[in-house]
Amino acid sequence: MSSRTRAALLFLTPAALLFTVFLLVPIGYSIWLSLHAQRVTGGLLLGRRREVYVGLANYHATLADPEFWHSLLRLAIYGLLVVPIMLGLALAFALMLDVPATRLRRFSRIAIFLPYAVPGVIATLLWGFLYLPGVSPFRYAAEHLGLPVPNFFGTHSIFGSVANIAIWGGVGFNMIVLYTSLRAVPAEIYDAARVDGCDERQIAFRIKVPLLTPALVMVSVFSLIATLQVFNEPMTLRPLTNLIPSTWVPLMKVYRDAFVNGDVYAAAAASVVLALVTLALSLGILKLLQRRAFAEDR
Amino acid sequence: MSGAAVRRGGLLPTAALLAGAVYCLLPVLWVLLAATKTRAELFSTFTYAPSFHGGLVSNVRDLFAYGDGRFALWARNSLLYAGVGAALSTVVSAAAGYALAKYRFRGRTVIFNILLAGVLLPQITLAVPQYLLLAKLHLAGTYWSVLLPTVIYPYGIYLCRIYAAAAVPDEMLDAGRVDGAGEGRIFAALAVPTMLPGLITVFLLQFVAIWNNFLLPFIMLSDEDRYPLTLGLFTMLDQGVSQQALYSLVITGALLSIAPLVALFLFLQRYWRIDLLSGAVKR
C-alpha cells in the first residue's frame, strides 16, 4: 500500500468508525429487533421473558394497526400542505430577490431567513401562544373588526396550524439555497435575454426556473425527508390542545410504542417501514425530477 | 426600458417580499413584547402591546431562579452539545471529505456512495436502536449519549468533499510533497486553510442542527440537569398547563434562547457559503 493510500484511509478512519457505530449498527439492530418479540415461555409462575424470532409478525401487526394508518394519513395531509407551500414560497421569494428593481432586498432576505435560527420547539412555542385563545392577536383583531374569529385548534385547522410552523421555519432557508444558486448564474445570460427582448417575468420562468432544477431537486428531497420525520412541532403543541393524540404522526407513534408502552419490537418494525417509505419517495423524486431535467436538455 | 418602468417592475416583488418579512418577524416580535409583560398582563392586555411595569426584569429574574438555576444550566448544556458536537463533526467531515476528494484509491466510490445513502436515511430508523445500544453500554442518559451520535454528519462529509474538490488545487499539494512535507502536515497546513469557508459552513449547519435538536435528547436524557434548552423549555410548557404562571417564564426563556443564535447568524452571514448547498461552487 502506498503512503498516500495509507494517509487517505487514515483520514477516513474516524468517519468510518462513527458511521459504523452510530448508523450501520443501529440500522442492523433495528431490523433485527423488528423480526423479534418478547414472549413469556414456561409456566405462568416460573415463566421467563425471552426474545424470540417471530418473522414478519411485527410488520403484519404494524400494517394491520389502524392507528398506524391514521398517523400516516395525517402525515400525508401535513406533508401535502408543507412541502408545496414552503417550496413554492421559497422559489417565489428567491426569484423576486433576484429581480434587479426590487427594493429593500437585504432587509427582506435577512428577515425571511431569520426563522432558520429558531429551533422547531421554540417556533412551536411562539406560534402556539399566537394560536391560543386569550393571547392570540389574530383572534383579537378578528373580534374587533367584527370578522369570524379563527379557531386554530379545530379538527381540520390543526393541520394548517402545525404546517404553518414548519413552513415558517423552512421557507427562508430554502429561499437562500435557491437564491444563492441563482446568483451563481453568469449575468451575461440575462443580458443576452434582455437584448432579445425578454422581460423580467419571461427571464424568471424561461431561464431561471430551468437553471434552478438541480437545486430544486435537492431542496425537495431534503424537505421531504424532514417532513416525513416531523415530531418536534406536534409534540410541543400537545400541551396546548387536546386535538393532537400521542400517535398524531408516525414518529410520535414510534416514540410512544418504544418508550411509553415499552414495545421496542413494534416500534422497530414501524420505523423500518417508514424508512423504506422515505427512501422510496426520495429516490422517486430524484428520478422524476432528473428525467425532467434531462427533458430540458433535449 | 426607462428608469421609472424599472422601478414600477420592482413594486410587486418588493411588496411580496415585505409581506414575507412581516410574516417571518411576527412571532419574533411577539416574543420580544410578551417577555416584557407581567404574569397578570399576559392574558389581560392586547398581545402586541408592550409593557413597562418591570415585567421583563422580574421574568428574567424568576426564570434564572426557576429550579435552582436550571435555565442557566440548560443554556450551558446547549452550548456544550452544539459547540463541541459541531466542532468535532467538522474535523471528522473535513478529514473524510478531503480524503475522498483528493486521493485515488480502491473503494473510494463505494465508500462515498455508502456515505451518501446516509444522507438520505431518515433519523427515525436510528433513534430507538441508538438509545438501546447506548443503554447497553451504560451511556444512555449521559452527556456522551447526546454528543457522540451528532459527531457523524454524512451531509457534512459530502459538502467537504465538494468543497475540497473545488477549492484545493492538486498543484499546491504536489508542491508540499516536493518540499518533503508528510500527508498529515499537507492536510493541516495547506488544505485546511484553503477549505476554511466550506468548514465554517459545515460547522454552522451542524451547530444549528444540534442546537435545534429535540428528539435525540428527548429520548436519551432523563436527568433535567443535562437537558438542552429545547427540551427544558418543552418540559416547562408541559408543566405550564397546570400552573399557568410558568407561561411567562417559558416565553422569556424562548426569547433568551433564540437571541444568541440570531446574533450569531447576523454576525456570521458573510462568512458562510450557502452556495455549497445548491452545488453551485465556482471552480
Chai-1 contact restraints between the chains, C-beta under 6 A:
chainA,res_idxA,chainB,res_idxB,connection_type,confidence,min_distance_angstrom,max_distance_angstrom,comment,restraint_id
A,R4,B,Y103,contact,1.0,0.0,6.0,A-B,restraint_1
A,T5,B,F105,contact,1.0,0.0,6.0,A-B,restraint_2
A,A7,B,E183,contact,1.0,0.0,6.0,A-B,restraint_3
A,A8,B,A99,contact,1.0,0.0,6.0,A-B,restraint_4
A,A8,B,Y103,contact,1.0,0.0,6.0,A-B,restraint_5
A,A8,B,F105,contact,1.0,0.0,6.0,A-B,restraint_6
A,F11,B,A95,contact,1.0,0.0,6.0,A-B,restraint_7
A,F11,B,A99,contact,1.0,0.0,6.0,A-B,restraint_8
A,L12,B,A96,contact,1.0,0.0,6.0,A-B,restraint_9
A,L12,B,A99,contact,1.0,0.0,6.0,A-B,restraint_10
A,P14,B,V92,contact,1.0,0.0,6.0,A-B,restraint_11
A,A15,B,V92,contact,1.0,0.0,6.0,A-B,restraint_12
A,A15,B,A96,contact,1.0,0.0,6.0,A-B,restraint_13
A,A15,B,I157,contact,1.0,0.0,6.0,A-B,restraint_14
A,L18,B,V151,contact,1.0,0.0,6.0,A-B,restraint_15
A,L18,B,I152,contact,1.0,0.0,6.0,A-B,restraint_16
A,F19,B,I152,contact,1.0,0.0,6.0,A-B,restraint_17
A,F22,B,P149,contact,1.0,0.0,6.0,A-B,restraint_18
A,F22,B,I152,contact,1.0,0.0,6.0,A-B,restraint_19
A,L23,B,G118,contact,1.0,0.0,6.0,A-B,restraint_20
A,P26,B,L126,contact,1.0,0.0,6.0,A-B,restraint_21
A,P26,B,P129,contact,1.0,0.0,6.0,A-B,restraint_22
A,P26,B,Q130,contact,1.0,0.0,6.0,A-B,restraint_23
A,I27,B,T125,contact,1.0,0.0,6.0,A-B,restraint_24
A,Y29,B,P129,contact,1.0,0.0,6.0,A-B,restraint_25
A,S30,B,T125,contact,1.0,0.0,6.0,A-B,restraint_26
A,S30,B,P129,contact,1.0,0.0,6.0,A-B,restraint_27
A,F93,B,G20,contact,1.0,0.0,6.0,A-B,restraint_28
A,M96,B,P13,contact,1.0,0.0,6.0,A-B,restraint_29
A,M96,B,A16,contact,1.0,0.0,6.0,A-B,restraint_30
A,M96,B,L17,contact,1.0,0.0,6.0,A-B,restraint_31
A,V99,B,P13,contact,1.0,0.0,6.0,A-B,restraint_32
A,A101,B,V6,contact,1.0,0.0,6.0,A-B,restraint_33
A,A101,B,G9,contact,1.0,0.0,6.0,A-B,restraint_34
A,A101,B,G10,contact,1.0,0.0,6.0,A-B,restraint_35
A,T102,B,G10,contact,1.0,0.0,6.0,A-B,restraint_36
A,T102,B,P13,contact,1.0,0.0,6.0,A-B,restraint_37
A,T102,B,T14,contact,1.0,0.0,6.0,A-B,restraint_38
A,R103,B,G10,contact,1.0,0.0,6.0,A-B,restraint_39
A,R103,B,T14,contact,1.0,0.0,6.0,A-B,restraint_40
A,S108,B,L17,contact,1.0,0.0,6.0,A-B,restraint_41
A,S108,B,A21,contact,1.0,0.0,6.0,A-B,restraint_42
A,A111,B,A21,contact,1.0,0.0,6.0,A-B,restraint_43
A,A111,B,C24,contact,1.0,0.0,6.0,A-B,restraint_44
A,A111,B,L25,contact,1.0,0.0,6.0,A-B,restraint_45
A,I112,B,G20,contact,1.0,0.0,6.0,A-B,restraint_46
A,I112,B,A21,contact,1.0,0.0,6.0,A-B,restraint_47
A,I112,B,C24,contact,1.0,0.0,6.0,A-B,restraint_48
A,L114,B,C24,contact,1.0,0.0,6.0,A-B,restraint_49
A,P115,B,C24,contact,1.0,0.0,6.0,A-B,restraint_50
A,A117,B,L261,contact,1.0,0.0,6.0,A-B,restraint_51
A,A117,B,V262,contact,1.0,0.0,6.0,A-B,restraint_52
A,A117,B,F265,contact,1.0,0.0,6.0,A-B,restraint_53
A,V118,B,I258,contact,1.0,0.0,6.0,A-B,restraint_54
A,P119,B,N212,contact,1.0,0.0,6.0,A-B,restraint_55
A,P119,B,T230,contact,1.0,0.0,6.0,A-B,restraint_56
A,G120,B,N212,contact,1.0,0.0,6.0,A-B,restraint_57
A,V121,B,F214,contact,1.0,0.0,6.0,A-B,restraint_58
A,V121,B,T230,contact,1.0,0.0,6.0,A-B,restraint_59
A,V121,B,F234,contact,1.0,0.0,6.0,A-B,restraint_60
A,I122,B,A254,contact,1.0,0.0,6.0,A-B,restraint_61
A,I122,B,I258,contact,1.0,0.0,6.0,A-B,restraint_62
A,L125,B,A254,contact,1.0,0.0,6.0,A-B,restraint_63
A,L126,B,P27,contact,1.0,0.0,6.0,A-B,restraint_64
A,L126,B,V31,contact,1.0,0.0,6.0,A-B,restraint_65
A,W127,B,P27,contact,1.0,0.0,6.0,A-B,restraint_66
A,G134,B,F43,contact,1.0,0.0,6.0,A-B,restraint_67
A,V135,B,T47,contact,1.0,0.0,6.0,A-B,restraint_68
A,P137,B,T47,contact,1.0,0.0,6.0,A-B,restraint_69
A,P137,B,Y48,contact,1.0,0.0,6.0,A-B,restraint_70
A,I176,B,I274,contact,1.0,0.0,6.0,A-B,restraint_71
A,V177,B,L277,contact,1.0,0.0,6.0,A-B,restraint_72
A,V177,B,S278,contact,1.0,0.0,6.0,A-B,restraint_73
A,T180,B,I274,contact,1.0,0.0,6.0,A-B,restraint_74
A,T180,B,D275,contact,1.0,0.0,6.0,A-B,restraint_75
A,S181,B,S278,contact,1.0,0.0,6.0,A-B,restraint_76
A,S181,B,A280,contact,1.0,0.0,6.0,A-B,restraint_77
A,A184,B,D275,contact,1.0,0.0,6.0,A-B,restraint_78
A,A184,B,A280,contact,1.0,0.0,6.0,A-B,restraint_79
A,E200,B,G9,contact,1.0,0.0,6.0,A-B,restraint_80
A,A215,B,S278,contact,1.0,0.0,6.0,A-B,restraint_81
A,I225,B,P122,contact,1.0,0.0,6.0,A-B,restraint_82
A,Q229,B,P122,contact,1.0,0.0,6.0,A-B,restraint_83
A,Q229,B,Q123,contact,1.0,0.0,6.0,A-B,restraint_84
A,Q229,B,I124,contact,1.0,0.0,6.0,A-B,restraint_85
A,F231,B,L215,contact,1.0,0.0,6.0,A-B,restraint_86
A,N232,B,F214,contact,1.0,0.0,6.0,A-B,restraint_87
A,T236,B,F234,contact,1.0,0.0,6.0,A-B,restraint_88
A,P239,B,L237,contact,1.0,0.0,6.0,A-B,restraint_89
A,P239,B,D238,contact,1.0,0.0,6.0,A-B,restraint_90
A,P239,B,V241,contact,1.0,0.0,6.0,A-B,restraint_91
A,L251,B,I124,contact,1.0,0.0,6.0,A-B,restraint_92
A,A258,B,V128,contact,1.0,0.0,6.0,A-B,restraint_93
A,A267,B,V128,contact,1.0,0.0,6.0,A-B,restraint_94
A,S271,B,I124,contact,1.0,0.0,6.0,A-B,restraint_95
A,S271,B,T125,contact,1.0,0.0,6.0,A-B,restraint_96
A,L274,B,I124,contact,1.0,0.0,6.0,A-B,restraint_97
A,A275,B,P122,contact,1.0,0.0,6.0,A-B,restraint_98
A,A275,B,T125,contact,1.0,0.0,6.0,A-B,restraint_99
A,T278,B,P122,contact,1.0,0.0,6.0,A-B,restraint_100
A,S282,B,L120,contact,1.0,0.0,6.0,A-B,restraint_101
